[in-house]
Amino acid sequence: MPTRKPKTPELTQAVDNLAAAAQHVGKAVSQKVDEVSHAASVEMKKVKAAAMKKGGQAQHKLEALMKRAEARLKKASGDAQKTLNRAVRDAEKQMQDAKKAAKAKFNEFQAAAKKAAAPAKKAAAKKAAAKKAPAKKAAAKKAAVKKTVAKKAPAKKAAVKKVAVKKTAAKKAPAKKAAAKSA
């Protein structure tokens, strides 16, 4: 649609001035929007950098906290190990002391038992000696009898030989009688 041209030159000039003013305002608004967006992007970059910095600081703080916690854990673990080793050493020492005390008590009881058994042992030894003494006396009597028998032995040897000959002859005689009967 074609635009109508106004008939008055003043109005024509005013329309031209309005168009120029609109262009000028459009440029100004456009420049201001660009400036604001540039400023906003700069601010956003600053905020982003600050956030990254704070994030880095937070990460560093977190890493530092982790290192401290690991150091505390390592120290606590070492302390616990030392305490455990000390407790084991103390328990072993107590066990050795108890073992020594039990051994001493055992030796004490053993000594007391030996003291208590000493009179009984002596009595048993006296009884055994008393039993052996008659046996020794009997052995001495037998030895004395053997000596006297040994002195009398030559006379007895001849008597023993005669008895032995008579016994063998007696054994042979029944055998001869049995042989004569069967013939």
C-alpha positions in Angstrom: 0.0 0.0 0.0 1.3 3.3 -1.0 1.7 5.8 1.7 -0.1 9.0 1.4 1.9 12.2 1.2 0.6 14.8 3.4 -0.2 18.1 1.9 1.5 20.2 4.4 5.2 20.5 4.2 5.5 20.8 8.0 3.9 17.5 8.5 6.2 16.0 5.9 9.2 17.3 7.7 7.9 16.1 11.1 7.4 12.6 9.7 11.0 12.6 8.4 12.2 13.8 11.8 10.2 11.2 13.6 11.7 8.5 11.4 15.2 9.7 12.0 14.4 9.9 15.7 13.1 6.4 15.7 16.2 5.1 14.0 18.3 7.0 16.5 16.4 5.6 19.5 16.6 2.1 17.9 20.3 2.4 17.6 20.7 3.8 21.1 18.5 1.0 22.6 20.4 -1.5 20.6 23.7 -0.2 21.8 22.4 -0.1 25.4 21.3 -3.8 25.1 24.7 -4.7 23.7 26.4 -2.8 26.6 24.2 -4.5 29.2 24.7 -8.0 27.6 28.4 -7.3 27.5 28.5 -6.1 31.1 26.3 -9.1 32.0 28.7 -11.5 30.3 31.6 -9.9 32.0 29.9 -10.2 35.3 28.9 -13.8 34.5 32.6 -14.5 33.7 33.6 -12.9 37.0 30.9 -14.9 38.9 32.0 -18.0 37.1 35.6 -17.4 37.8 34.8 -16.7 41.5 32.7 -19.9 41.6 35.5 -21.8 40.0 37.9 -20.2 42.4 35.7 -21.0 45.4 35.1 -24.5 43.9 38.9 -24.9 43.7 39.2 -23.5 47.3 36.5 -25.8 48.4 38.2 -28.7 46.7 41.5 -27.7 48.3 39.8 -27.5 51.6 38.2 -30.8 51.0 41.5 -32.4 50.1 43.1 -30.8 53.1 40.4 -32.2 55.3 40.9 -35.6 53.7 44.6 -35.5 54.3 44.1 -34.5 57.9 41.5 -37.3 58.4 43.9 -39.8 56.8 46.7 -38.6 59.0 44.5 -38.9 62.1 43.4 -42.3 61.0 47.0 -43.4 60.4 48.0 -42.0 63.8 45.0 -43.7 65.5 45.8 -47.0 63.8 49.4 -46.7 64.9 48.3 -45.9 68.5 45.9 -48.8 68.4 48.6 -51.2 67.2 51.0 -49.9 69.9 48.3 -50.4 72.5 47.6 -53.9 71.2 51.3 -54.8 71.2 51.6 -53.4 74.7 48.6 -55.4 75.9 49.9 -58.6 74.3 53.3 -58.0 76.0 51.7 -57.4 79.3 49.5 -60.5 79.0 52.6 -62.6 78.1 54.4 -61.1 81.1 51.5 -61.9 83.3 51.4 -65.4 81.9 55.1 -65.9 82.5 54.7 -64.6 86.1 51.8 -66.9 86.7 53.8 -69.8 85.2 56.7 -69.0 87.5 54.3 -68.7 90.5 52.7 -72.0 89.6 56.1 -73.7 89.2 57.2 -72.3 92.6 54.0 -73.5 94.2 54.4 -76.9 92.6 58.0 -77.1 93.9 56.8 -76.0 97.3 54.1 -78.7 97.3 56.6 -81.3 96.0 59.1 -80.4 98.8 56.3 -80.6 101.3 55.3 -84.0 99.9 58.9 -85.2 100.1 59.1 -84.1 103.7 55.8 -85.8 104.5 57.0 -89.0 102.7 60.4 -89.0 104.3 59.3 -90.8 107.6 57.2 -93.3 105.6 60.3 -94.0 103.3 62.5 -94.5 106.4 60.0 -96.9 107.9 59.7 -98.8 104.6 63.5 -98.9 104.3 63.7 -100.3 107.9 61.1 -102.9 107.1 62.9 -103.9 103.9 66.2 -104.0 105.9 64.5 -106.2 108.5 63.2 -108.5 105.8 66.6 -108.7 104.1 68.4 -109.3 107.4 66.8 -112.7 108.1 67.4 -113.6 104.5 71.1 -112.7 104.9 71.2 -114.7 108.1 69.7 -117.7 106.3 72.1 -117.3 103.4 74.9 -117.2 105.8 73.7 -120.4 107.5 73.3 -122.1 104.1 76.9 -121.1 103.2 78.1 -122.5 106.5 76.2 -125.8 105.9 77.7 -126.0 102.4 81.2 -125.6 103.8 80.6 -128.4 106.3 79.0 -130.6 103.6 82.0 -129.9 101.4 84.3 -131.2 104.1 82.2 -134.3 104.5 81.8 -134.7 100.8 84.6 -137.3 100.1 83.0 -139.7 102.5 79.6 -139.1 101.1 80.8 -139.4 97.4 81.4 -143.1 97.8 78.1 -143.6 99.5 76.4 -141.7 96.7 78.1 -143.8 94.1 76.9 -147.0 95.7 73.3 -145.7 95.9 73.5 -144.6 92.3 74.7 -148.1 91.2 72.0 -149.7 93.2 69.3 -147.5 91.5 70.6 -148.2 88.0 70.7 -151.9 88.8 67.2 -151.8 90.1 66.0 -150.2 86.9 67.7 -152.8 84.7 66.4 -155.7 86.6 62.7 -155.2 85.8 63.7 -154.8 82.1 65.5 -158.2 82.2 62.5 -159.9 83.8 60.1 -158.5 81.2 62.4 -159.7 78.4 62.6 -163.2 80.0 58.9 -163.5 80.3 58.3 -162.6 76.7 60.8 -165.1 75.4 
